[in-house]
């Protein structure tokens, strides 16, 4: 089991850096989490830095209908194999950044999800070997234009708008993902409340299954699915995703800037 630690990406003097979080202090790193790093002497108070999305995935591989309760909520049969789709890297935002309610979208939904962060290149690995390719875990919100998802019959357009992948605030290593509390609160009201023990397909199974199809690269993320309780957001709303041991990811919904 990897030692537990929290890692962040943050802005310092206008430059993005990786850091290790020690209490309320960020220790800057030289290099990155995936190709070797060392700790520098520079430290920053967490409250004084702007956190970014904790990694820069080349792709986010998402798993649909991976909680029994959500499949029932969406009136879909339980999948025999993981249902996969992708979110592009251009949809990525970090903590406290705005989710944009783009014109032409009729209903904008939140989806609380546990995200797996890949630590090294991974292709056609066995389920029992999957753990060695996982760096850690973070929180994701699989923002979805629900009306477009239903209209299209497939999910690419509905899931891929800019700002539709809030991620963060940290990558946490040394976490067991099998039974974590996962919640979503919209304007403080509890909307989703489940545990990752309700996943249909486990994290190691997903890593192995996806790696049979495509190479997962360092920094790529796997979104493991959302429990029941997904619902719409409006401009001005605040959506907070909480996962036990990983913290909280908070974003506001905003209209496009002129």
Buried (B, 14 or more C-beta within 10 A) or exposed (E): EEEEBBBBBBBBEEEEBBBBBEEEEBBBBEEBBBEEBEEEEBEBEBEEBEBBBBBBBBBBBBBBBBBBBBBEBBEEEEBEEBBBBBBBBEBBBBBBBBBBBBEEBEBBBBBBBBBBBBBEEBEEBEBEEBBEBBBBBBBBBBBBBBBBBEEEEEBEEBBBBBBBBBBBBBBBBEBEBEEBBBBBBBEEEEBBBBBBEBBBBBBBBBBBBBBEEBEBBBBBBBBBBBBBBBBBBEBEBEBBBBBBBBBBBBBBBBEEEE
